């Protein structure tokens, strides 16, 4: 008889990856399968730690390879959806149901296997197992219902294309040339795909930091995409990290600039004034926080890059508008030109090629600081969706940690 640790809860989802290439559903299935695989492995390891005689598996993971999965690259067209097979989704739903049945049959055994567990630990493991089972049930229903809806949408699209061809309309790659009936039918297919993906993404189950890392590594192995495998929350975390790093730099530069103005306006010694200006231009003399990551010497060298990089990026924005049009494009040009000019003044002063006066240095520093603040603001605005996703996920985790465990999804009655 198969033991709990030997149940494959993710392999059944593999048909979706090849059957719906380039779809959001396949992407969501890959995410769900890697997360569930890692969560089950973590759950089985937890049972073993509490005395359960479960076998040691070298790996519990989905079976996709880089040839099985094609990531979505944008809204699918006729050529892409023409290769989709809802039979793969239906088959995956059937296999997931069988895996859920196997898990359900073993759950009653769990309390008796936890010989080294306290009653509280035993109850916690039982609840975690029940949530994993609910996740599988929810995935099974999301796939089954999704297959029905997607099949109906694909049938409508097939009928629309058949009628269009019979009427003499060429089916070109340009969507603008499609008849309204094909456009509407294709939109329904896209909505059905997105609905299935959302249902799969919304499934919740117990996960630990280590299981999330294991799931991420499994996705990287399957897709060869290091950044994309982080997903929306991971991309949001990167965006938040970049914003925090940039904000820290702006705060440091602003503090040094204020010291420069104060020492200059108060008529203090020129050495103290230039010392504040030097920190503004090059960063902290000891390399700042960066020295803990790359060493003081290298961190001090990185500080020298600030002004040349500001000149380069400011000049690019002055010429291209940062790739934007309208008011923002012109704002990028003006602020970029000011930042590049100010950085150039500060750089030649630091290199002792010229001796600009306090007023010129004050204006140059203000221009560079304004460019840094503008860049920080545009970074936050451009990544607001990802940042919001990450902050929402953090808030959800905190609420979940303070409250009772939530169900894996909406309940369904009966089985087809």
N, C-alpha and C positions, 0 to 999 in steps of 0.2 A: 504493500500500500504506500502511496506517495505521502511523504511527510510534509509538514507545513513549509519547512525550509526549501523543499524541492519544487514547490508550486511555481510555475512560470506565469506571472501575472502581466507581463509586458510583451512577450513574444507574440501573443495573439493580436496586438495592435500593428504589427509590422506590415500586413498587407496594405494598409492605408497609405504608407509612405510611397510605395510604388504604384498604387492604383489611382492616386489623386495627385500627380506630380505638379509642383508649383502652386498648390492650393493652400489657403490658410488652415484648412482642416488637417492637412498632412503636417503642417508646421506645429499646430496645437497638439496633434497626436504624438509627435516626436517629443515635445516638451512633457506631456503627461506621462508617456512611457518611461522616460529617463527619471522623472521625479518619483514616480511610483516604484520603479525598480530600486532606486536608492533608499526610499522610505521603507520598503519591505525588507531590504537587506539590513537596514538599521534596526527594524523591529525584530527580525530574527536574531540579530546579535544581542539585542536587549533581552530576549527570552533566554538565550544561552547564558548571559551573565547572571540571570536569576535562577539558574539550575535546570532549565529545560533542555532535554537531550535532543537538540536539533543538529543536523549535519552541518559541517563547515563547507560552505560552497565557496569556490574561488571567485565567483562573480555571478550576481543575479542582475542581468541587464537586458535591454532590448537587443534585437539582432540586426538593426539597420547598419548598412555600410554607406560609404560616400556615394555609391552608385544607386542606392535605393531611394535617396531623398534629394529632391530638387526644391530649393527654397523659393518662396514667392518673390517675384521681382517687380510686382506692380499688379494692377487690375488685370485679370486674365482675359484674353481675347478668344476668338472662335477656335484658333489653332490649339490653344492650351486646353480649353475645356473639352475639345473633341477627343482628347485622350483620357478623360476621366472615366472611371468605372465605379459606379455605386455598389456593384457586387463586392468590391474589396471592402467597402465600409460595412456592408451587411455581414460579410464573413467575419470581419473583425469583431462586430457586435456579438455574433454568436460565440466566437472563441472567448471573448471577455466574459460573457455570461457563464461559460463553462468554468473559467478560472475563478470567478466569483463563487460559484457553487462549491468548488473544491475548497476555497478559503472558508466558506461558511461551514462546511462539514468538519473542519478542523478546529474552529474557534471554541466549541465546547470543551475540547481537550486542554486548552491553554491553562485554565486555573489549576488543574491537577498536575501539570508539568512544572509549575513554578515552585519547586521545593525549597528554594532559598529566599523566597520573596516574602515581604511583610504583606498583611492584608491590603494596605494602601497601595503598595507597588503592584500587587496582583490586580486590583481594581483598575489601576491606571493602564496596565498592559491590555486588559480585556477591552477597555474603552478604545484604546488605540487600534486594536484589531478590528473592532466594530466599525470604526471610522474608515479604515482601509477597505473593509468590505463595502461600505456605503459608497466610497469613491469608485470602486469597480462597478457597482450597480448603476451609479449615475453615468459613468462613462459608457456603459453598455446601452443605456437608454438614449443618451445623447447621440451615439452612433446610429442606433436603430431608427430613431425618429428623424435624424438628419438625413439618413439614406433615403427615406421615403420622400422627404421634401426636396432633396437635391435631385432625385430621380424624376420627380414631376417637373421640376424646373428644366432639367436637361431634355425631357421629352417635349416640352413646349418650345425650347430652342431648336430642336431637331425639326419640328413641324414648321416653325417660322422660316428656317433656312431652306427647307424643301419647297415651300411655297414661293420663296423669293427666287430660287434658282429656276423654278418652272415659269416664273413671270419674266425671266430674262435679266434679273439683277445679278451683276457679278459680285462674288464674295471676296472682296479685296481685303488686305490687311488693315487698311485705313478704316477705323470705326465710323468716320464721318460719312462714308459712302454707303453704310448699311441702311436698309429700310427701317422705319420706326418699329416694326414688329420684332425684328431681330435685336435691335437695341434694347427694347423693353424685356425681351426674353433673356438676353444675356445679363441684364441688370438683376433679374430675378435669380439667376444662377449665382451671381456674385453675392447677393444677399444671403442666399441659402448657405453658401460656403462660409460666410462670415458668422452666421448664426451658429453653425455647428462648432466652429472654432471658439466662439465666445463661451458656449456651453462647456466645452472641454477645459478651457482656461479657468472657468469659475469653480471647478471641482476643488474642494479643500480636503486635506487629510493631514495627519501628523507628520511634520518634517523637522529635522534638526539641522543646525548649521553644517554638520559633516555630511549629511545626506544631500543637502543642496549643492555642496561642493562636488560630491561624487556625481550627481546628476549633470552638473555643468561639464565636468570632464568627459562624461559619456557623450554629451552632445558635441563637444569639440571633436572627439574621436570619430563621431558619425558624420559630421558636416564639414570638418576642417575649417570652421569659422570661429575664430577666437572671440571676437567682439560680438558678432550676431548671436552667439550662443548664450550671451548674458541675458538676452531678452529685454523687455521694456524696463523692468525693475532694475536690472543690472546696468543698462544704459543710463537710466536715471541716476543710479548711484555714481556712475562715472561723471555725469554732468554735474551733480552736486559736489563731487570731489574737485572737479576743475574750477567750479565757481568759488568754492571755499579757498582753494589755492590762490586763485587770482585775487579774491577779496583780501586775503592775508597780505599779498604783495602790495595791493593798493593802500591798505592801512599802514604798512611799513613805510611806503614812499610818502604817504601823506604826513605821517609823524615826522619824518626827516625834513620834509619841506616846511612844516610849521616851525621846527627848530631853526632852520635856516632863516626864515623870515624874522623870527623873534630876535635871534642874535644880530641880524643885520639892522633891524629897526632900532634896537636898543644900543647900537653902536659898540657891541662887544668886540673882542679881539677877532682879527681877520682869520686866525687859525681855527677858532671855534666855528665861525661861520662857514668856512670852506670845509671843515670836517663834517658838518651837517649836510652840505651840498654833496660831498664825496659819498656819504652813505646813501643819499637819494639816488645818485647816479650809478653806484656800484653795488649797493646792498651793504649789509653789516660787514665790518672788517673781519670778523671771525667766520663769515659764511652763513650766519643765521641758522635757522632750523635745518636748512638743507645739509649742513655739515654732518648731522647725525646719520644722514642717508648715504652721502657720497664722499664724506671727508671734507675737512676745512679747506684744504688747498684747492680741490676741484670746485667746491662751492664758491670760493672767492673768484675763481675763473669764470664760473657761470654768471656771477654778478656783472662782469664786464660785458656780457652779451646784451644786457637790458637796453642800453641806448642804441647800439647798432640795429637791434631787432625792432625797436620802436621806429627808427628811421625807415627801415625796410617796409614794415607793415603799414606805417602811416603813408608812405609814398604810394604803395599799392592801392590803399583806400582812396587817396587823392586822385588817382588816375581812373580807377575802375568803379569807385563808389561802393566797394565791398560787394559787388555783384547785385546791389539793390537798385531800385528805380524810385522815382518820385522824391518825396520829401526826405525819406531816410537815406536814399542814395546821395543827395546833395549834402545832407548832414554828415554822412561818412566822409565825403570829399573835404569839407571844411575842417572838421575835427582832425582828420587824418593829416591834412597839410599842416595844420597848427602843431600837431604832435610831432611830426617828422622834423619841422623847422626847429621847434624847441629842443628836441633831442640832439639835433645837429649842433646847436649852440652849446649845449651842455657838454657834448662829447669833445668838441675842439677846445673847450675850456679845460676839461679834465686832461687832455693831451698836451696842454700848455701851448697850443698853437696860437691862442689869442687870449686876451684878458678882458672878458666882458664885465661890465659894471654890475653892481647889485641890482639895479632896476631891470637890466636885460636878463640877468640870471633868474630874477623873480618871475618875470613874464615867461621865460623859457620853461621853468619848472612848473608853472601853472598850466601851460599848454600841454606838457607831457602828462601831468596828473589828470587833466581833463580828458585826454585821449584814453588813458588807462581806465578812468571811470566810465567813459562812454563804451569802451570795449567790454567792460564787465557788465554793464547794463544790457547791451545787445546780446551778450552770451546768455544771460538769464532769460531774456525775452525769447530768443530762438529755441531754447531748450525748456521752456516753461512746461510743455506737456509732459516731457520725460521727468522733469523735477517733480511735477505734481503727482505723477504715477508713483515715483519712489516715496515721496512723503506720505501719500495715501497708503502705500503698502506698509510703511513703518507704523503709521497710526493703526492700521488694521492689526498688525502683529501685536502692538501694545494692548489694544482692546481685547484681542484673543487671549493674551497672557493673563489679563486681569479677570476675564470672564470665563464662563464654562465653554467647553469645546462645542463647536458648531457642527451641524450635520454636513455631510459631503454634498448635499444638493437636494433638490425637490424630490419628494417621494413619488413612486409610480406603483400602480397596482397591476397585478397580473403579469403574464409573460407570453409573448407571441410564440 
